């Protein structure tokens, strides 16, 4: 599930092959509407499709000449990104930034 909080979108629940297509579409629409940060603190299950989704969102933001950063990347996701050699492609949000409301 995705909810919007100002310029931040919060992804929660599972991000797996079973639901990644819907999340990808919803997140892309949010990026089109000005989201700058993706918060993953509430993700409780993921697989490698989550990494593909984040990279697709980065491409969408770049296509729109926008910056996109990720907050609270789950450890499992950063491990997958390191294994695939793409961890440096996932920009981290400034942890000191207040949440946008």
Secondary structure, 3 states (H helix, E strand, C coil): CEEEECCEEEEEEEECCCCHHHHHHHHHHHHHCCCCEEEEEEEEEECHHHHHHHHHHHHHHHHCCCCCEEECCCHHHHHHHHHHCCHHHCCECCCCCCCCC
